[in-house]
Amino acid sequence: MGASGTAANSGVEHTLRQVTPGRYDAYEALLHALADSRVWMLLWQGHPGTPDAQYGKVELDGHGYAPCVTSPQELAASGWTRAHEVVPVRDLARTLYPDRWGIWLNPHSPGGGVGIPWADLRRIATGLDRMPAGPLRLGEPALPLPQFYALLTQNAHRTAAVRSLRRAWVQPALGTPYLAIGLDLYDTGPGSVDAVRAMMAQSVGAVPDGLPVSTVAMSDPYDPVAMWLRAHARPFYDREAHLAAAPPPGGYGYPQQR
């Protein structure tokens, strides 16, 4: 490993020592350090690059983790005698999170090490600054925003790509709380995405100054806000329900019997 890799991993081990329950700032610093570093993955069987290579597995509270260590020194301290594989964390994150697997750092260390769940591996894979820091507190929005919702509903009805809209109030572990709008679309092609972006741009002018608004794709199976919305939030706009409730147009069908 070059000097830059050694520096990155010493940064990981420094921040790892700062992580304690409730120290979300230290945990977030650990994620940022990990994103630019490598880890030594412990292979339960096989050797690096062989078809039968398989990471170890740890399960905790129903969640799966692959154990790893953060340096050659920690590898020696762990007493691991089977093969191992050195992997950039970003590459590892892209591999593991779609199967909802996290990693467990230095499980041999005093206190048992630190687990990084799959949702945070997804943040590393896609960009830590693009997604809110967990754990997230989610609930129904309490702020009354009738003008915004009325305008957004009106614009959504004019945007053929929109099937339905949901909403949530998101409070990240670090950062500013915000209003999330869940977008359920008929298709996600470029034309639909552009139309929905224009719909939001036409609507956010009715939001009070200083209130952050974000959108989330309801079709994303990994986004924690989308997962909460699917499980807990009813649509405040539903095109199909609206059409079903609309009166039939006049002038068609048989005249009513008198």
TIGU-164252 format. One line per field, with one value per atom (N, C-alpha, C): residue in three letters; x, y, z. Coordinates in Angstrom, 3 decimals. Layout:
TIGU-164252
aa [Ala|...] $
c1 [X|...] $
c2 [Y|...] $
c3 [Z|...] $
end
This chain:
TIGU-164252
aa [Met|Met|Met|Gly|Gly|Gly|Ala|Ala|Ala|Ser|Ser|Ser|Gly|Gly|Gly|Thr|Thr|Thr|Ala|Ala|Ala|Ala|Ala|Ala|Asn|Asn|Asn|Ser|Ser|Ser|Gly|Gly|Gly|Val|Val|Val|Glu|Glu|Glu|His|His|His|Thr|Thr|Thr|Leu|Leu|Leu|Arg|Arg|Arg|Gln|Gln|Gln|Val|Val|Val|Thr|Thr|Thr|Pro|Pro|Pro|Gly|Gly|Gly|Arg|Arg|Arg|Tyr|Tyr|Tyr|Asp|Asp|Asp|Ala|Ala|Ala|Tyr|Tyr|Tyr|Glu|Glu|Glu|Ala|Ala|Ala|Leu|Leu|Leu|Leu|Leu|Leu|His|His|His|Ala|Ala|Ala|Leu|Leu|Leu|Ala|Ala|Ala|Asp|Asp|Asp|Ser|Ser|Ser|Arg|Arg|Arg|Val|Val|Val|Trp|Trp|Trp|Met|Met|Met|Leu|Leu|Leu|Leu|Leu|Leu|Trp|Trp|Trp|Gln|Gln|Gln|Gly|Gly|Gly|His|His|His|Pro|Pro|Pro|Gly|Gly|Gly|Thr|Thr|Thr|Pro|Pro|Pro|Asp|Asp|Asp|Ala|Ala|Ala|Gln|Gln|Gln|Tyr|Tyr|Tyr|Gly|Gly|Gly|Lys|Lys|Lys|Val|Val|Val|Glu|Glu|Glu|Leu|Leu|Leu|Asp|Asp|Asp|Gly|Gly|Gly|His|His|His|Gly|Gly|Gly|Tyr|Tyr|Tyr|Ala|Ala|Ala|Pro|Pro|Pro|Cys|Cys|Cys|Val|Val|Val|Thr|Thr|Thr|Ser|Ser|Ser|Pro|Pro|Pro|Gln|Gln|Gln|Glu|Glu|Glu|Leu|Leu|Leu|Ala|Ala|Ala|Ala|Ala|Ala|Ser|Ser|Ser|Gly|Gly|Gly|Trp|Trp|Trp|Thr|Thr|Thr|Arg|Arg|Arg|Ala|Ala|Ala|His|His|His|Glu|Glu|Glu|Val|Val|Val|Val|Val|Val|Pro|Pro|Pro|Val|Val|Val|Arg|Arg|Arg|Asp|Asp|Asp|Leu|Leu|Leu|Ala|Ala|Ala|Arg|Arg|Arg|Thr|Thr|Thr|Leu|Leu|Leu|Tyr|Tyr|Tyr|Pro|Pro|Pro|Asp|Asp|Asp|Arg|Arg|Arg|Trp|Trp|Trp|Gly|Gly|Gly|Ile|Ile|Ile|Trp|Trp|Trp|Leu|Leu|Leu|Asn|Asn|Asn|Pro|Pro|Pro|His|His|His|Ser|Ser|Ser|Pro|Pro|Pro|Gly|Gly|Gly|Gly|Gly|Gly|Gly|Gly|Gly|Val|Val|Val|Gly|Gly|Gly|Ile|Ile|Ile|Pro|Pro|Pro|Trp|Trp|Trp|Ala|Ala|Ala|Asp|Asp|Asp|Leu|Leu|Leu|Arg|Arg|Arg|Arg|Arg|Arg|Ile|Ile|Ile|Ala|Ala|Ala|Thr|Thr|Thr|Gly|Gly|Gly|Leu|Leu|Leu|Asp|Asp|Asp|Arg|Arg|Arg|Met|Met|Met|Pro|Pro|Pro|Ala|Ala|Ala|Gly|Gly|Gly|Pro|Pro|Pro|Leu|Leu|Leu|Arg|Arg|Arg|Leu|Leu|Leu|Gly|Gly|Gly|Glu|Glu|Glu|Pro|Pro|Pro|Ala|Ala|Ala|Leu|Leu|Leu|Pro|Pro|Pro|Leu|Leu|Leu|Pro|Pro|Pro|Gln|Gln|Gln|Phe|Phe|Phe|Tyr|Tyr|Tyr|Ala|Ala|Ala|Leu|Leu|Leu|Leu|Leu|Leu|Thr|Thr|Thr|Gln|Gln|Gln|Asn|Asn|Asn|Ala|Ala|Ala|His|His|His|Arg|Arg|Arg|Thr|Thr|Thr|Ala|Ala|Ala|Ala|Ala|Ala|Val|Val|Val|Arg|Arg|Arg|Ser|Ser|Ser|Leu|Leu|Leu|Arg|Arg|Arg|Arg|Arg|Arg|Ala|Ala|Ala|Trp|Trp|Trp|Val|Val|Val|Gln|Gln|Gln|Pro|Pro|Pro|Ala|Ala|Ala|Leu|Leu|Leu|Gly|Gly|Gly|Thr|Thr|Thr|Pro|Pro|Pro|Tyr|Tyr|Tyr|Leu|Leu|Leu|Ala|Ala|Ala|Ile|Ile|Ile|Gly|Gly|Gly|Leu|Leu|Leu|Asp|Asp|Asp|Leu|Leu|Leu|Tyr|Tyr|Tyr|Asp|Asp|Asp|Thr|Thr|Thr|Gly|Gly|Gly|Pro|Pro|Pro|Gly|Gly|Gly|Ser|Ser|Ser|Val|Val|Val|Asp|Asp|Asp|Ala|Ala|Ala|Val|Val|Val|Arg|Arg|Arg|Ala|Ala|Ala|Met|Met|Met|Met|Met|Met|Ala|Ala|Ala|Gln|Gln|Gln|Ser|Ser|Ser|Val|Val|Val|Gly|Gly|Gly|Ala|Ala|Ala|Val|Val|Val|Pro|Pro|Pro|Asp|Asp|Asp|Gly|Gly|Gly|Leu|Leu|Leu|Pro|Pro|Pro|Val|Val|Val|Ser|Ser|Ser|Thr|Thr|Thr|Val|Val|Val|Ala|Ala|Ala|Met|Met|Met|Ser|Ser|Ser|Asp|Asp|Asp|Pro|Pro|Pro|Tyr|Tyr|Tyr|Asp|Asp|Asp|Pro|Pro|Pro|Val|Val|Val|Ala|Ala|Ala|Met|Met|Met|Trp|Trp|Trp|Leu|Leu|Leu|Arg|Arg|Arg|Ala|Ala|Ala|His|His|His|Ala|Ala|Ala|Arg|Arg|Arg|Pro|Pro|Pro|Phe|Phe|Phe|Tyr|Tyr|Tyr|Asp|Asp|Asp|Arg|Arg|Arg|Glu|Glu|Glu|Ala|Ala|Ala|His|His|His|Leu|Leu|Leu|Ala|Ala|Ala|Ala|Ala|Ala|Ala|Ala|Ala|Pro|Pro|Pro|Pro|Pro|Pro|Pro|Pro|Pro|Gly|Gly|Gly|Gly|Gly|Gly|Tyr|Tyr|Tyr|Gly|Gly|Gly|Tyr|Tyr|Tyr|Pro|Pro|Pro|Gln|Gln|Gln|Gln|Gln|Gln|Arg|Arg|Arg] $
c1 [0.851|0.000|0.883|0.497|1.267|1.068|1.783|1.710|0.313|-0.380|-1.732|-2.681|-2.534|-3.375|-3.097|-1.791|-1.437|-2.025|-1.950|-2.514|-4.017|-4.693|-6.147|-6.538|-5.805|-6.183|-5.808|-4.742|-4.465|-5.559|-6.135|-7.277|-8.487|-8.713|-9.817|-9.640|-8.444|-8.235|-8.321|-7.891|-8.032|-9.510|-10.305|-11.724|-12.477|-12.047|-12.702|-12.622|-11.513|-11.355|-12.250|-12.752|-13.615|-15.091|-15.456|-16.873|-17.356|-18.399|-19.075|-20.574|-21.419|-22.870|-23.328|-24.095|-24.618|-23.702|-22.447|-21.524|-21.680|-22.777|-23.051|-22.041|-21.488|-20.473|-19.218|-18.812|-17.641|-17.913|-19.111|-19.454|-19.459|-19.975|-19.992|-18.562|-17.699|-16.291|-15.650|-16.035|-15.533|-15.962|-17.220|-17.694|-16.891|-16.615|-15.837|-14.416|-13.832|-12.489|-12.500|-13.503|-13.597|-13.734|-14.461|-14.759|-13.496|-12.395|-11.149|-10.086|-10.510|-9.532|-9.809|-9.033|-9.206|-9.424|-9.981|-10.099|-9.617|-9.255|-8.779|-9.951|-10.583|-11.756|-11.310|-11.942|-11.598|-12.373|-11.644|-12.264|-12.509|-13.764|-14.127|-13.662|-13.697|-13.171|-12.620|-11.782|-11.213|-10.088|-9.641|-8.562|-8.971|-8.314|-8.692|-8.692|-9.776|-9.880|-10.356|-10.570|-11.037|-12.555|-13.188|-14.661|-15.267|-14.525|-15.109|-14.807|-14.183|-13.878|-15.167|-15.189|-16.417|-16.046|-16.657|-16.412|-17.045|-16.510|-17.154|-18.491|-19.284|-20.615|-20.872|-21.429|-21.864|-23.280|-24.182|-25.541|-25.820|-26.435|-26.779|-28.119|-29.070|-30.414|-31.032|-30.784|-31.379|-30.667|-29.535|-28.786|-27.464|-27.049|-25.834|-24.648|-23.491|-22.246|-21.129|-20.182|-18.976|-17.833|-17.153|-16.094|-14.838|-14.143|-12.918|-12.049|-10.809|-9.911|-9.365|-8.764|-8.441|-6.965|-6.113|-4.680|-4.001|-2.779|-2.023|-1.779|-1.596|-1.379|-2.614|-3.798|-5.028|-5.267|-4.855|-4.969|-4.135|-2.914|-2.057|-2.659|-3.213|-3.794|-5.035|-5.732|-6.975|-6.723|-5.520|-5.234|-5.839|-6.317|-6.945|-5.891|-6.171|-5.184|-5.605|-6.822|-7.254|-6.887|-7.310|-6.949|-7.716|-7.213|-7.890|-7.731|-8.517|-8.525|-8.553|-7.659|-7.617|-8.455|-9.480|-10.462|-10.690|-10.721|-11.160|-12.596|-12.839|-14.150|-15.265|-15.012|-16.070|-16.482|-15.507|-15.822|-16.580|-16.125|-16.788|-18.218|-18.421|-19.764|-20.709|-20.226|-21.077|-21.442|-20.563|-20.806|-21.789|-21.644|-22.395|-23.776|-23.929|-25.203|-26.418|-26.322|-27.545|-28.089|-27.228|-27.679|-27.961|-27.952|-28.246|-27.277|-25.994|-24.935|-24.068|-23.701|-22.776|-21.412|-20.524|-19.222|-19.045|-18.244|-17.953|-16.457|-16.067|-14.664|-14.045|-12.924|-12.117|-12.946|-13.633|-14.462|-13.653|-12.345|-11.484|-11.094|-11.303|-10.797|-11.608|-11.039|-11.812|-13.106|-14.196|-15.493|-16.186|-15.472|-16.116|-16.140|-15.487|-15.444|-16.701|-16.833|-17.946|-18.561|-19.884|-20.600|-21.039|-20.872|-21.343|-22.477|-23.732|-24.845|-24.903|-25.680|-25.724|-26.209|-27.097|-27.607|-26.479|-25.491|-24.373|-23.349|-23.240|-22.421|-23.011|-24.328|-24.965|-24.609|-24.585|-24.197|-22.761|-21.863|-20.472|-20.408|-21.194|-21.146|-21.680|-22.684|-23.362|-23.012|-22.320|-21.926|-22.490|-21.620|-22.078|-22.833|-22.448|-23.093|-24.406|-24.736|-25.977|-27.152|-26.876|-27.939|-27.835|-28.964|-28.942|-28.247|-27.635|-26.930|-27.926|-27.812|-28.692|-28.116|-28.897|-30.261|-31.244|-32.244|-33.230|-34.457|-34.997|-36.304|-37.314|-38.323|-39.288|-40.690|-41.505|-42.883|-43.690|-44.966|-45.830|-45.425|-45.416|-45.108|-46.156|-45.695|-46.620|-46.874|-46.011|-46.171|-47.359|-48.257|-49.359|-48.851|-48.931|-48.468|-49.548|-50.753|-51.859|-51.596|-50.973|-50.738|-49.772|-48.688|-47.711|-48.341|-49.068|-49.651|-50.711|-51.484|-52.503|-51.850|-50.795|-50.110|-49.405|-48.759|-48.062|-49.050|-50.188|-51.213|-51.725|-51.962|-52.428|-51.382|-50.120|-49.071|-48.836|-48.995|-48.837|-49.919|-51.149|-52.246|-51.992|-51.240|-50.905|-49.673|-48.997|-47.765|-48.088|-48.205|-48.734|-47.877|-46.596|-45.712|-46.000|-46.710|-46.892|-48.093|-47.853|-48.941|-49.472|-48.550|-48.983|-47.831|-48.184|-47.212|-47.456|-46.370|-46.426|-45.496|-45.573|-44.741|-44.290|-43.126|-42.580|-41.730|-41.639|-40.721|-39.509|-38.330|-37.111|-36.175|-35.775|-34.796|-33.544|-32.487|-31.248|-30.551|-29.630|-28.838|-27.980|-27.494|-26.737|-27.318|-27.425|-27.937|-29.339|-29.872|-31.146|-32.316|-33.391|-34.594|-35.179|-35.895|-36.445|-37.726|-38.475|-39.689|-39.324|-39.682|-39.418|-40.715|-40.669|-41.807|-41.471|-42.255|-42.053|-42.750|-42.000|-42.506|-42.720|-43.962|-44.298|-44.649|-43.801|-43.943|-44.330|-45.016|-45.347|-44.114|-43.192|-41.926|-40.859|-39.607|-38.499|-37.571|-38.108|-37.321|-36.940|-35.988|-35.509|-36.621|-37.585|-38.681|-39.519|-39.805|-40.595|-39.837|-38.547|-37.741|-37.681|-37.518|-37.486|-38.829|-39.931|-41.257|-41.487|-41.038|-41.220|-40.317|-39.118|-38.234|-38.878|-39.479|-40.166|-41.364|-42.090|-43.235|-42.804|-41.700|-41.224|-40.754|-40.065|-39.582|-40.733|-41.856|-43.027|-43.763|-43.495|-44.266|-43.546|-42.207|-41.493|-41.546|-41.979|-42.135|-43.155|-44.061|-45.078|-44.592|-43.335|-42.776|-42.212|-42.453|-41.887|-40.363|-39.805|-38.345|-37.682|-36.608|-35.827|-36.254|-37.334|-37.780|-37.211|-36.276|-35.720|-36.733|-36.778|-37.642|-36.777|-36.948|-36.217|-37.201|-36.778|-37.621|-36.938|-37.741|-37.224|-38.050|-37.375|-38.063|-38.675|-39.987|-40.657|-40.231|-39.670|-39.240|-37.898|-37.207|-35.885|-36.047|-35.606|-35.822|-34.876|-33.883|-32.873|-32.939|-33.681|-33.711|-34.562|-34.011|-34.775|-36.006|-35.954|-37.140|-38.235|-37.866|-38.853|-39.442|-38.606|-39.091|-40.114|-39.833|-40.784|-42.079|-41.973|-43.160|-44.052|-43.435|-44.241|-44.979|-44.338|-44.919|-45.911|-45.742|-46.475|-47.282|-47.024|-47.654|-48.661|-49.839|-50.835|-50.578|-50.855|-50.660|-51.552|-50.990|-51.846|-52.290|-51.679|-52.199|-52.107|-53.218|-53.280|-54.089|-53.401|-54.063|-55.194|-54.950|-55.947|-57.169|-56.959|-58.097|-58.883|-58.164|-58.819|-59.672|-59.128|-59.880|-61.087|-60.920|-62.031|-63.164|-62.825|-63.859|-64.520|-63.942|-64.490|-65.814|-66.797|-68.074|-67.877|-68.676|-68.537|-68.938|-68.295|-68.665|-70.101|-70.801|-72.188|-72.268|-73.486|-73.720|-73.382|-72.984|-72.646|-73.507|-73.692|-74.459|-75.954|-76.677|-78.130|-78.718|-79.820|-80.486|-81.055|-81.103|-81.644|-83.123|-83.563|-84.993|-85.763|-86.933|-87.758|-89.053] $
c2 [-1.195|0.000|1.240|2.260|3.485|4.343|5.475|6.369|6.923|7.237|7.786|6.773|5.483|4.449|4.250|4.306|4.172|5.313|6.539|7.696|7.570|7.100|6.945|5.967|4.840|3.849|4.261|5.047|5.564|6.537|7.261|8.127|7.326|6.185|5.300|4.837|4.398|3.863|4.954|6.170|7.287|7.596|7.723|8.043|6.882|5.662|4.488|4.517|5.019|5.089|6.157|7.090|8.158|7.750|6.666|6.295|5.654|6.246|5.696|5.868|5.127|5.263|6.712|7.179|8.536|9.572|9.229|10.183|10.095|10.652|10.558|11.353|12.420|13.183|12.351|11.583|10.726|9.591|9.045|7.973|8.497|9.706|10.298|10.554|11.000|11.189|9.857|8.788|7.452|7.068|7.328|7.004|7.759|9.028|9.822|9.285|8.870|8.297|6.960|6.151|4.848|4.981|5.987|6.128|6.196|6.681|6.832|5.823|4.744|3.799|2.384|1.451|0.028|-0.730|-1.926|-2.821|-4.207|-4.969|-6.338|-7.276|-7.786|-8.650|-10.068|-10.635|-11.975|-13.002|-13.863|-14.876|-16.144|-16.524|-17.742|-18.967|-18.885|-19.975|-19.392|-20.166|-19.735|-18.732|-18.220|-17.254|-16.085|-14.935|-13.773|-14.096|-13.727|-13.923|-15.279|-16.224|-17.553|-17.613|-18.478|-18.529|-18.921|-19.665|-20.125|-19.180|-18.019|-17.068|-16.555|-16.561|-16.149|-15.421|-14.246|-13.483|-14.186|-13.876|-14.343|-13.650|-14.159|-13.607|-13.479|-12.329|-12.081|-11.533|-12.022|-11.490|-10.889|-9.710|-9.025|-8.337|-8.658|-8.065|-8.224|-9.363|-9.641|-9.017|-8.333|-7.699|-8.422|-8.553|-9.277|-8.349|-8.791|-8.037|-8.990|-8.469|-9.203|-8.645|-9.477|-8.961|-8.603|-7.566|-7.118|-6.409|-6.119|-5.367|-4.191|-3.244|-1.957|-1.772|-2.762|-2.623|-3.975|-4.106|-5.340|-5.596|-4.526|-4.693|-5.280|-4.797|-5.339|-6.767|-7.065|-8.442|-9.384|-8.970|-9.800|-9.938|-8.826|-8.863|-9.747|-9.875|-10.660|-12.154|-12.602|-14.030|-14.803|-14.075|-14.743|-15.530|-16.822|-17.688|-18.100|-17.776|-18.087|-16.931|-17.042|-16.013|-14.720|-13.647|-12.361|-11.651|-10.581|-9.828|-8.346|-7.568|-6.122|-5.439|-4.677|-4.129|-2.647|-1.774|-0.390|-0.363|0.461|0.450|0.860|1.832|2.211|1.024|0.265|-0.911|-1.945|-2.157|-3.118|-2.694|-1.395|-0.887|-1.154|-0.915|-1.156|-2.633|-3.505|-4.947|-5.435|-4.936|-5.504|-4.904|-3.575|-2.977|-3.492|-3.826|-4.323|-5.613|-6.399|-7.605|-7.339|-6.057|-5.636|-6.253|-6.209|-6.629|-5.429|-5.339|-4.317|-4.926|-4.143|-4.651|-4.403|-5.251|-5.088|-4.905|-3.731|-3.361|-3.876|-4.576|-5.020|-5.689|-6.781|-7.430|-8.012|-8.195|-8.749|-7.721|-6.432|-5.374|-5.282|-4.682|-4.492|-3.733|-4.235|-3.633|-4.224|-5.025|-5.757|-5.059|-3.896|-3.230|-2.429|-2.011|-1.152|-1.710|-1.801|-2.260|-1.097|-1.260|-0.277|-0.951|-0.593|-1.291|-0.971|-1.776|-1.655|-0.278|0.341|1.658|2.690|2.565|3.495|3.104|1.813|1.430|2.024|2.075|2.691|4.172|4.839|6.257|6.415|5.527|5.583|5.337|4.375|4.019|5.126|5.844|6.822|8.265|8.492|9.851|10.228|10.368|10.643|11.954|12.942|14.251|14.324|13.284|13.285|12.748|12.073|11.422|11.800|11.869|12.303|11.285|11.791|10.946|10.265|8.960|8.206|8.082|7.528|7.054|8.211|7.971|8.995|8.842|9.991|10.003|10.482|9.659|9.949|9.998|10.914|11.014|11.858|12.010|12.867|14.328|15.145|16.575|17.250|18.055|18.778|20.202|20.715|22.090|22.193|23.134|23.333|24.091|23.448|24.059|23.917|24.441|24.197|24.757|25.935|26.520|25.666|25.195|24.368|23.056|22.382|21.095|21.259|22.342|22.580|22.834|23.642|23.931|22.696|21.947|20.734|19.707|19.558|18.635|19.060|20.342|20.863|20.595|20.866|20.642|19.158|18.332|16.890|16.349|16.885|16.413|16.752|17.813|18.198|17.467|16.728|16.028|14.550|14.080|12.736|11.630|11.893|10.845|10.504|11.371|11.198|10.313|9.227|8.362|8.847|9.103|9.558|10.272|10.990|11.724|11.405|11.221|11.060|12.091|12.186|13.183|12.649|13.141|12.772|13.918|14.004|14.929|14.122|14.501|13.726|14.516|13.903|14.509|13.640|14.060|13.275|13.313|12.387|12.401|13.654|14.108|15.354|16.142|17.438|18.259|18.759|19.491|20.183|19.266|19.257|18.513|19.077|18.234|18.677|17.916|18.486|17.865|17.029|15.761|14.867|14.582|14.701|14.373|13.092|12.060|10.790|10.787|10.525|10.559|9.139|8.792|7.514|7.794|7.342|7.685|6.462|6.716|5.634|5.135|6.017|5.607|6.605|6.187|7.026|7.379|7.450|7.875|9.342|9.781|11.173|12.204|11.960|12.912|13.047|11.924|11.962|12.658|12.357|12.980|14.493|14.938|16.376|17.025|16.342|16.894|17.020|16.017|16.045|17.103|17.268|18.320|19.700|19.889|21.151|21.327|20.239|20.295|20.772|20.233|20.649|22.095|22.495|23.876|24.865|24.493|25.364|25.429|24.461|24.348|24.878|24.806|25.122|26.602|27.448|28.863|29.104|28.142|28.285|27.796|27.317|26.857|28.051|28.167|29.276|29.304|30.502|30.654|29.886|29.201|28.499|27.083|26.615|25.234|24.366|23.461|22.606|21.557|21.345|20.321|19.440|18.138|17.196|16.199|15.494|14.474|13.117|12.075|10.716|9.862|8.989|8.092|6.929|6.760|5.665|4.303|4.288|3.021|2.542|3.368|2.998|2.000|0.741|-0.258|-0.121|0.763|0.877|2.182|3.166|4.450|4.340|4.672|4.496|5.389|6.574|7.442|6.839|6.339|5.688|4.449|3.696|2.502|2.897|3.964|4.417|4.902|5.650|6.175|5.044|4.022|2.892|2.191|2.106|1.358|2.170|3.508|4.280|5.462|5.925|7.172|6.915|7.482|7.418|8.554|8.347|9.436|10.633|11.838|13.021|13.438|12.838|12.939|11.559|11.098|9.784|9.946|9.920|10.162|9.163|7.895|6.874|6.981|7.289|7.496|8.738|9.770|11.000|10.736|9.976|9.677|8.799|7.848|6.953|7.703|8.779|9.539|10.594|10.872|11.925|11.482|12.398|12.028|11.712|10.785|10.457|11.645|11.790|12.898|12.737|13.870|13.814|13.525|13.090|12.892|11.492|10.582|9.236|8.239|7.083|6.016|6.198|5.278|5.308|6.362|6.979|7.937|7.222|7.937|7.334|7.046|5.936|5.584|6.552|6.925|7.812|7.111] $
c3 [0.000|0.000|0.000|-0.775|-0.850|0.384|0.388|1.542|1.745|0.622|0.757|1.372|0.970|1.560|3.027|3.413|4.820|5.638|5.094|5.805|5.953|4.886|4.944|6.036|6.134|7.126|8.538|8.705|10.041|10.462|9.480|9.776|10.201|9.561|9.943|11.380|11.723|13.065|14.123|13.771|14.721|14.978|13.903|14.092|14.720|14.428|15.008|16.531|17.052|18.513|19.140|18.319|18.848|18.903|18.214|18.089|19.383|19.952|21.118|20.904|21.631|21.437|21.575|20.588|20.604|19.986|19.688|19.061|17.543|17.052|15.614|14.789|15.383|14.666|14.441|15.453|15.315|14.325|14.368|13.430|11.997|11.792|10.456|9.974|10.873|10.512|10.123|10.796|10.438|9.034|8.675|7.327|6.275|6.525|5.566|5.443|6.562|6.503|5.764|6.008|5.338|3.831|3.379|1.956|1.109|1.672|0.924|1.341|1.986|2.514|1.997|2.512|2.214|3.515|3.382|4.536|4.141|5.159|4.972|5.278|4.214|4.373|4.735|5.758|6.221|5.398|4.698|3.849|4.671|4.743|5.469|4.708|3.377|2.552|1.255|0.577|-0.692|-0.523|-1.662|-1.712|-2.603|-2.474|-3.292|-4.777|-5.456|-6.892|-7.332|-6.397|-6.783|-6.694|-7.517|-7.525|-6.187|-5.358|-4.093|-2.929|-3.222|-2.149|-1.517|-0.192|0.508|1.789|1.973|3.196|4.392|5.565|6.775|6.980|7.911|8.146|9.639|10.010|11.377|11.298|12.157|12.186|13.548|13.550|14.788|14.599|15.461|15.405|14.018|13.389|12.086|10.908|11.137|10.067|9.861|8.590|8.264|8.066|8.513|8.385|7.969|7.182|6.821|7.664|8.463|9.330|8.542|9.008|8.353|9.387|9.002|9.869|9.078|9.795|9.184|8.853|9.142|8.845|8.996|8.461|8.692|10.182|10.953|12.390|13.069|12.662|13.236|12.754|11.529|11.031|11.898|12.214|13.059|14.458|14.985|16.328|16.393|15.261|15.249|15.373|15.006|15.031|13.867|12.835|11.683|10.910|10.680|10.017|8.616|8.217|6.849|5.929|4.677|3.700|3.963|3.358|3.434|2.090|1.929|0.669|1.003|0.390|0.618|-0.457|-0.024|-0.962|-0.659|-1.691|-1.465|-0.942|0.056|0.712|-0.250|-1.145|-2.093|-2.959|-3.450|-4.270|-3.445|-2.216|-1.336|-1.052|-0.817|-0.527|-1.694|-2.924|-4.098|-4.222|-3.781|-3.878|-2.818|-1.589|-0.467|-0.247|-0.443|-0.012|-0.773|-2.099|-2.756|-2.135|-1.494|-0.796|0.678|1.047|2.419|3.431|3.067|3.974|4.329|5.598|6.065|6.320|6.955|7.366|8.856|9.505|10.926|11.072|11.567|11.666|12.962|12.826|13.965|15.066|14.729|15.759|16.914|16.730|17.778|18.832|18.541|19.419|20.709|21.762|23.000|22.720|23.227|22.952|21.747|20.959|19.868|18.530|18.397|17.105|16.810|15.544|15.119|13.845|13.818|12.629|11.759|10.450|9.468|8.692|8.938|8.273|6.787|6.068|4.605|4.171|4.924|4.519|4.469|5.376|5.353|4.295|3.971|2.818|1.534|1.465|0.295|0.216|1.354|1.351|0.866|1.311|0.844|-0.659|-1.146|-2.562|-3.453|-2.983|-3.847|-3.521|-2.397|-2.027|-0.667|0.325|1.690|1.803|1.008|1.111|0.351|-0.397|-1.171|-0.377|0.748|1.507|2.971|3.686|5.083|5.977|7.040|7.995|8.921|9.030|9.908|11.317|12.231|12.018|11.826|10.975|10.656|11.556|11.945|12.605|11.579|11.331|10.271|10.840|10.303|10.739|9.775|10.096|9.294|9.495|8.451|8.634|9.491|10.446|11.318|10.833|9.962|9.487|8.537|8.756|7.805|6.566|5.440|4.179|3.108|3.366|2.432|1.035|0.947|-0.385|-1.192|-0.535|-1.243|-1.705|-0.811|-1.187|-2.274|-2.198|-3.225|-4.580|-4.614|-5.872|-6.406|-5.509|-5.931|-6.484|-5.828|-6.321|-7.695|-7.860|-9.150|-10.239|-9.953|-10.941|-11.205|-10.172|-10.360|-11.280|-11.138|-11.984|-13.457|-13.692|-15.059|-15.595|-14.724|-15.103|-15.236|-16.460|-16.714|-16.122|-15.867|-15.336|-13.888|-13.161|-11.718|-11.436|-10.712|-10.248|-8.906|-7.959|-6.639|-5.938|-4.860|-4.041|-2.574|-1.838|-0.384|0.253|1.587|2.265|3.621|4.073|5.382|5.905|7.228|7.871|8.315|7.830|8.048|8.952|10.063|10.965|10.974|10.254|10.242|11.608|11.818|13.040|13.103|11.950|11.832|10.677|10.839|9.740|9.998|9.021|9.150|8.792|9.608|9.213|7.929|7.178|5.903|5.573|4.645|4.133|2.912|2.930|1.804|1.062|-0.265|-1.117|-1.874|-1.639|-2.322|-3.671|-4.725|-6.099|-6.609|-6.852|-7.472|-8.931|-9.864|-11.273|-12.096|-13.222|-14.146|-14.883|-15.171|-15.763|-15.359|-15.438|-14.995|-16.150|-17.359|-18.502|-18.397|-19.226|-19.152|-19.295|-20.203|-20.376|-19.118|-18.469|-17.236|-16.123|-16.007|-14.960|-15.158|-16.392|-16.661|-16.322|-16.659|-16.373|-14.868|-14.112|-12.660|-12.028|-12.565|-12.058|-12.276|-13.434|-13.709|-12.778|-12.507|-11.594|-10.212|-9.710|-8.389|-8.412|-9.485|-9.580|-9.589|-10.215|-10.269|-8.937|-8.052|-6.819|-5.590|-5.574|-4.335|-3.987|-4.928|-4.605|-3.517|-3.289|-2.240|-0.882|-0.819|0.452|1.216|2.522|3.290|3.203|3.237|3.180|4.315|3.967|4.978|5.241|4.593|4.793|3.671|3.965|2.918|2.458|1.158|0.562|-0.336|-0.209|-1.043|-1.630|-2.662|-3.269|-3.150|-3.159|-3.116|-4.064|-4.790|-5.727|-4.962|-5.060|-4.379|-4.925|-6.128|-6.726|-6.197|-5.395|-4.886|-3.738|-3.926|-2.876|-1.695|-1.779|-0.729|0.055|-0.440|0.240|1.510|2.689|3.932|4.008|3.388|3.399|2.525|1.350|0.476|1.151|1.852|2.555|3.615|4.368|5.393|4.743|3.662|2.993|2.487|1.891|1.391|2.529|3.696|4.812|5.636|5.707|6.710|6.179|4.964|4.514|3.395|3.547|2.490|1.496|0.214|-0.747|-0.435|-0.535|-0.461|-1.865|-2.885|-4.256|-4.868|-5.443|-6.090|-7.376|-8.498|-9.782|-10.028|-9.782|-10.111|-9.213|-7.928|-7.040|-7.447|-7.884|-8.331|-9.566|-10.515|-11.726|-11.435|-10.494|-10.158|-9.492|-8.753|-8.044|-8.916|-10.087|-10.947|-11.548|-11.674|-12.288|-13.765|-14.316|-15.736|-16.595|-17.750|-18.638|-19.137|-19.287|-19.769|-21.249|-21.702|-23.131|-23.618|-22.729|-23.164|-22.428|-23.025|-22.375|-22.587|-22.001|-22.151|-21.239|-21.676|-20.778|-19.567|-18.449|-17.241|-17.409|-16.807|-16.807|-15.932|-16.373|-15.564|-15.221] $
end
